[in-house]
Amino acid sequence: MEIAVVGLAFIIAGWFVQLFHAWKGKKDILPLFIAVYAAGVFLRVLDGYINGLANLALMNLISPIVAALVLIKIKTLK
C-alpha cells in the first residue's frame, strides 16, 4: 500500500474521531484528532519526498506544523 494512501487513511480516521466527539455535543478540538491528523500528513510529506515531489512535500509539511502548534496551544489552555 502506498504511503500516501496510509497517510490519507490516518487523516480520515482523525476526522472521524473529531466527528464522533462533535456528535456528543462537544465543541472543543480533541488532541487525539490533531495527533492522528498530523501523523497522516507526515506520511504524505514522506511520500512526496520519496517520490521527488519537493513542492508537494513542503506544502504538506506546513499542515502538521500548524496542527502541532494548535495542539500545544490547546494543552497550555487546560
SULRA-V214011 format. One record per backbone hydrogen bond with DSSP energy under -1.0 kcal/mol. NH is the residue of the N-H (numbers start at 1). CO is the residue of the C=O. If there is no record, write none. Layout:
BEGIN
nh->(NH,NH)
co->(CO,CO)
END
This chain:
BEGIN
nh->(6,7,8,9,10,11,12,13,14,15,16,17,18,19,20,21,22,23,25,26,34,35,36,37,38,39,40,41,42,43,44,45,46,47,48,49,50,51,52,53,57,58,59,60,61,62,65,66,67,68,69,70,71,72,73,74,75,76,77)
co->(2,3,4,5,6,7,8,9,10,11,12,13,14,15,16,17,18,19,22,21,30,31,32,33,34,35,36,37,38,39,40,41,42,43,44,45,46,47,49,48,53,54,55,56,57,58,61,62,63,64,65,66,67,68,69,70,71,72,73)
END
